[in-house]
Amino acid sequence: MVEAKTTETICQQSVGIIGAGAAGLITGYTLLQDGFQNVQLLTRDKSPGGVWARERVYPGVAINNVHGEFRFSPLPMPPPMLKGENRLSGEDMAAYMEKFADTFLAGKIRFETEILDIRRGRDGTGWEVEVLDLRTDNKEVLSYARIVLCTGGCSQAHIPESLSTRSAEQSGFRGPVVHSSEFASRVEQILSEAQVNPDYSVVVVGGGKSAQDISSHLARHGIRVAVVFEKTDAILAAPIQLPEWIRKSRCLGVFSPHIELRTSLERFLHTTTLGSMITHGFWNFLTWSSFDVLKVPKDSPLRNAYSLFWGIRTNDEGAGRKDGFHDLVNRGKIHLVAPDRAEGYASDGESLVLRDGQTLKANAVILATGFSSSWTSIFTEKTIEELGIGRHPPSQDVDEWKHYKTLASPPAAHPQRDQWASSIYRGLVPAKNIIKRDFAINGALFTTNNGYGFEVIAHWISAYFLGDKMRLPSTVEQALVETGRNAAWMRKRFPEMLSWVNESYSSALAFFSWPQAIDELLEDMELQNMRSGGNWLTWSFKVISVDEIAMLREERRAKREADGSQVD
């Protein structure tokens, strides 16, 4: 029999947090507040913030959330630096992440540390992390009792081979080829070259938010820009700033079906014919009004967008802005080449070849082509298989949601060969490892409110590590059944999305239904859910704030003391 471990013993054991982005920062803070004494964050970056690290931020980039949605309860978010804006800029986010790290995690982050390999300890317990110090070029192996993976899904660039720098060199292309993740470090070079060449042009490949932000920044500097894409993101826009009781409440969530329908309102909206008509009418109206607010012409390729209801690729544009992407397109400052696809580089050294055989002049190419899983480069295939964090073909073909009327007429799904499943319970713990309580993930549950989500997940992980009494599968087999069910739900709910996302930040998809997903995590910890309150009439419009979870640590501690929790 394994000797029982007390909370005090567990807190003395080391925890390695891989990544110092938003998820890593709040996880480190929460573990330290809970009494873990040996917590270390590792990042290859020179500053904290992950995707919002100072070195990745460039002028014009803005967060996709309205002000106040992306913050943590221990630290208020200052007003946006840009007056008149309700949206946080990249500079705002970088400053917030830096202040959070300086205030709560001083001396706990090891910067400029590249992760080479994460593997089980030699005796089958704990973890070994092989790292490279980017400042000294020295390798070493670090040991931890527990690991929290917070690498997210926006650190490993996805570049089609036909558009890679190697293909550009082989074709004799003379200009820079830059992935969007490196744009901040190359933007001054591009602007300088454009100043001495009045015919300078840039082609941006991709239809997502990064492509739009980058093309807008270049266009505002007077550079000729073309954007090539097949399909673009959905948009949310309104003529005025939406009131908080709509944008920051459960309103959008109740109109988005979840794997479980907990309330009578949700069951009416998603399982009755009338409710389905109301629900789709609501999303269709939002789509129409968003195009109308941003003055998107009826024949514009920007209308060839993913669905607000069926997708997770959505840009919150607020009321729009002068010199924003849509305004610049309408004024002819940004040229749209769509629906089309960049297939490679032309032999003339200054053009891209499109799918139809036409060429498009480019002095520089920006690849806003997304990201691959950040896990494949830090785990061997053997570890990925043993731990159970890789993607695999679907193992269950169940459909227990046939009574959902709102899901009766889905868009065409990707071919079966492109479908995949994840065996990560709640998007937080590999099912194969769930009994060991020594490995967890923060950042792989995809929501529209990362601040609130990451903070609750950090508490869930801390409770899990401490051995608190929780609602969890009691066996690996039960956990695998649950993850198979969730994977089947993801294929049902988001049929177009699984070939676009990667498992390192989308092992579970909630998106607009994030309040329901977070309620499940609170229930796992046997804590109060639906914390925004309200009665039968008002609950769906009550504003959700991270302030309502500010006392989770105290609540969990009181529960732990009452339970007298111990873990084998």
ChimeraX attribute file (.defattr): number of C-alpha atoms within 10 A of each C-alpha:
attribute: neighborCount
match mode: 1-to-1
recipient: residues
	/A:1	4
	/A:2	6
	/A:3	7
	/A:4	10
	/A:5	15
	/A:6	15
	/A:7	20
	/A:8	12
	/A:9	11
	/A:10	19
	/A:11	20
	/A:12	14
	/A:13	15
	/A:14	19
	/A:15	27
	/A:16	23
	/A:17	27
	/A:18	25
	/A:19	29
	/A:20	30
	/A:21	25
	/A:22	31
	/A:23	29
	/A:24	30
	/A:25	29
	/A:26	29
	/A:27	30
	/A:28	27
	/A:29	21
	/A:30	23
	/A:31	23
	/A:32	17
	/A:33	13
	/A:34	19
	/A:35	16
	/A:36	23
	/A:37	16
	/A:38	16
	/A:39	24
	/A:40	20
	/A:41	25
	/A:42	23
	/A:43	24
	/A:44	20
	/A:45	22
	/A:46	15
	/A:47	22
	/A:48	32
	/A:49	27
	/A:50	27
	/A:51	22
	/A:52	25
	/A:53	22
	/A:54	21
	/A:55	19
	/A:56	20
	/A:57	22
	/A:58	21
	/A:59	13
	/A:60	17
	/A:61	21
	/A:62	20
	/A:63	20
	/A:64	19
	/A:65	20
	/A:66	21
	/A:67	17
	/A:68	20
	/A:69	21
	/A:70	22
	/A:71	26
	/A:72	25
	/A:73	17
	/A:74	14
	/A:75	12
	/A:76	13
	/A:77	18
	/A:78	14
	/A:79	14
	/A:80	17
	/A:81	13
	/A:82	12
	/A:83	8
	/A:84	7
	/A:85	15
	/A:86	17
	/A:87	23
	/A:88	24
	/A:89	23
	/A:90	21
	/A:91	22
	/A:92	20
	/A:93	25
	/A:94	22
	/A:95	19
	/A:96	23
	/A:97	25
	/A:98	18
	/A:99	14
	/A:100	23
	/A:101	24
	/A:102	14
	/A:103	12
	/A:104	18
	/A:105	19
	/A:106	9
	/A:107	10
	/A:108	17
	/A:109	23
	/A:110	18
	/A:111	19
	/A:112	18
	/A:113	24
	/A:114	19
	/A:115	21
	/A:116	16
	/A:117	18
	/A:118	23
	/A:119	19
	/A:120	17
	/A:121	14
	/A:122	9
	/A:123	7
	/A:124	8
	/A:125	13
	/A:126	19
	/A:127	24
	/A:128	20
	/A:129	21
	/A:130	18
	/A:131	22
	/A:132	18
	/A:133	16
	/A:134	15
	/A:135	9
	/A:136	9
	/A:137	10
	/A:138	10
	/A:139	15
	/A:140	10
	/A:141	14
	/A:142	12
	/A:143	18
	/A:144	21
	/A:145	19
	/A:146	22
	/A:147	25
	/A:148	24
	/A:149	22
	/A:150	28
	/A:151	29
	/A:152	28
	/A:153	22
	/A:154	18
	/A:155	16
	/A:156	17
	/A:157	19
	/A:158	17
	/A:159	17
	/A:160	14
	/A:161	12
	/A:162	13
	/A:163	19
	/A:164	18
	/A:165	17
	/A:166	13
	/A:167	15
	/A:168	24
	/A:169	14
	/A:170	12
	/A:171	16
	/A:172	15
	/A:173	24
	/A:174	15
	/A:175	18
	/A:176	17
	/A:177	22
	/A:178	21
	/A:179	22
	/A:180	25
	/A:181	23
	/A:182	17
	/A:183	22
	/A:184	17
	/A:185	14
	/A:186	15
	/A:187	16
	/A:188	11
	/A:189	11
	/A:190	20
	/A:191	15
	/A:192	10
	/A:193	13
	/A:194	21
	/A:195	13
	/A:196	9
	/A:197	11
	/A:198	11
	/A:199	11
	/A:200	19
	/A:201	22
	/A:202	24
	/A:203	27
	/A:204	29
	/A:205	26
	/A:206	23
	/A:207	23
	/A:208	20
	/A:209	22
	/A:210	22
	/A:211	24
	/A:212	21
	/A:213	19
	/A:214	25
	/A:215	29
	/A:216	25
	/A:217	20
	/A:218	21
	/A:219	23
	/A:220	17
	/A:221	11
	/A:222	16
	/A:223	23
	/A:224	21
	/A:225	25
	/A:226	24
	/A:227	22
	/A:228	25
	/A:229	23
	/A:230	17
	/A:231	19
	/A:232	25
	/A:233	21
	/A:234	24
	/A:235	24
	/A:236	21
	/A:237	22
	/A:238	18
	/A:239	13
	/A:240	10
	/A:241	13
	/A:242	14
	/A:243	10
	/A:244	13
	/A:245	15
	/A:246	14
	/A:247	18
	/A:248	20
	/A:249	20
	/A:250	24
	/A:251	19
	/A:252	19
	/A:253	19
	/A:254	23
	/A:255	23
	/A:256	25
	/A:257	24
	/A:258	24
	/A:259	18
	/A:260	12
	/A:261	17
	/A:262	10
	/A:263	10
	/A:264	9
	/A:265	15
	/A:266	19
	/A:267	18
	/A:268	18
	/A:269	24
	/A:270	27
	/A:271	20
	/A:272	16
	/A:273	14
	/A:274	12
	/A:275	19
	/A:276	20
	/A:277	14
	/A:278	17
	/A:279	22
	/A:280	17
	/A:281	12
	/A:282	14
	/A:283	18
	/A:284	15
	/A:285	12
	/A:286	18
	/A:287	20
	/A:288	15
	/A:289	17
	/A:290	23
	/A:291	21
	/A:292	15
	/A:293	17
	/A:294	23
	/A:295	13
	/A:296	18
	/A:297	12
	/A:298	10
	/A:299	8
	/A:300	12
	/A:301	17
	/A:302	24
	/A:303	18
	/A:304	15
	/A:305	19
	/A:306	20
	/A:307	20
	/A:308	20
	/A:309	24
	/A:310	18
	/A:311	19
	/A:312	23
	/A:313	19
	/A:314	21
	/A:315	18
	/A:316	18
	/A:317	23
	/A:318	23
	/A:319	18
	/A:320	21
	/A:321	13
	/A:322	9
	/A:323	15
	/A:324	19
	/A:325	25
	/A:326	22
	/A:327	18
	/A:328	18
	/A:329	20
	/A:330	15
	/A:331	11
	/A:332	13
	/A:333	22
	/A:334	23
	/A:335	18
	/A:336	20
	/A:337	19
	/A:338	18
	/A:339	15
	/A:340	16
	/A:341	18
	/A:342	25
	/A:343	17
	/A:344	20
	/A:345	25
	/A:346	20
	/A:347	14
	/A:348	13
	/A:349	18
	/A:350	21
	/A:351	22
	/A:352	26
	/A:353	17
	/A:354	18
	/A:355	13
	/A:356	10
	/A:357	11
	/A:358	11
	/A:359	18
	/A:360	19
	/A:361	18
	/A:362	25
	/A:363	22
	/A:364	23
	/A:365	27
	/A:366	24
	/A:367	26
	/A:368	27
	/A:369	22
	/A:370	24
	/A:371	20
	/A:372	21
	/A:373	21
	/A:374	20
	/A:375	22
	/A:376	15
	/A:377	14
	/A:378	18
	/A:379	19
	/A:380	15
	/A:381	12
	/A:382	10
	/A:383	16
	/A:384	17
	/A:385	14
	/A:386	14
	/A:387	21
	/A:388	18
	/A:389	25
	/A:390	22
	/A:391	18
	/A:392	13
	/A:393	12
	/A:394	17
	/A:395	17
	/A:396	14
	/A:397	12
	/A:398	12
	/A:399	12
	/A:400	12
	/A:401	16
	/A:402	11
	/A:403	13
	/A:404	19
	/A:405	21
	/A:406	24
	/A:407	19
	/A:408	14
	/A:409	7
	/A:410	14
	/A:411	14
	/A:412	8
	/A:413	16
	/A:414	14
	/A:415	10
	/A:416	9
	/A:417	7
	/A:418	11
	/A:419	19
	/A:420	20
	/A:421	24
	/A:422	28
	/A:423	31
	/A:424	31
	/A:425	25
	/A:426	22
	/A:427	27
	/A:428	24
	/A:429	27
	/A:430	25
	/A:431	26
	/A:432	20
	/A:433	20
	/A:434	23
	/A:435	18
	/A:436	13
	/A:437	17
	/A:438	21
	/A:439	24
	/A:440	26
	/A:441	31
	/A:442	31
	/A:443	27
	/A:444	26
	/A:445	26
	/A:446	21
	/A:447	24
	/A:448	19
	/A:449	21
	/A:450	21
	/A:451	20
	/A:452	24
	/A:453	24
	/A:454	26
	/A:455	26
	/A:456	24
	/A:457	26
	/A:458	26
	/A:459	23
	/A:460	24
	/A:461	25
	/A:462	24
	/A:463	22
	/A:464	24
	/A:465	23
	/A:466	26
	/A:467	19
	/A:468	22
	/A:469	19
	/A:470	17
	/A:471	13
	/A:472	14
	/A:473	16
	/A:474	10
	/A:475	13
	/A:476	15
	/A:477	12
	/A:478	13
	/A:479	24
	/A:480	21
	/A:481	17
	/A:482	18
	/A:483	25
	/A:484	22
	/A:485	21
	/A:486	24
	/A:487	26
	/A:488	23
	/A:489	21
	/A:490	22
	/A:491	20
	/A:492	21
	/A:493	23
	/A:494	20
	/A:495	19
	/A:496	22
	/A:497	20
	/A:498	20
	/A:499	13
	/A:500	13
	/A:501	20
	/A:502	22
	/A:503	25
	/A:504	30
	/A:505	24
	/A:506	21
	/A:507	29
	/A:508	27
	/A:509	27
	/A:510	24
	/A:511	22
	/A:512	25
	/A:513	21
	/A:514	25
	/A:515	26
	/A:516	23
	/A:517	22
	/A:518	21
	/A:519	17
	/A:520	18
	/A:521	20
	/A:522	22
	/A:523	14
	/A:524	16
	/A:525	22
	/A:526	14
	/A:527	16
	/A:528	12
	/A:529	16
	/A:530	18
	/A:531	18
	/A:532	18
	/A:533	14
	/A:534	13
	/A:535	8
	/A:536	10
	/A:537	8
	/A:538	10
	/A:539	16
	/A:540	22
	/A:541	19
	/A:542	20
	/A:543	19
	/A:544	22
	/A:545	19
	/A:546	22
	/A:547	14
	/A:548	13
	/A:549	19
	/A:550	15
	/A:551	10
	/A:552	17
	/A:553	17
	/A:554	11
	/A:555	13
	/A:556	21
	/A:557	14
	/A:558	12
	/A:559	17
	/A:560	18
	/A:561	10
	/A:562	9
	/A:563	11
	/A:564	12
	/A:565	16
	/A:566	14
	/A:567	18
	/A:568	11
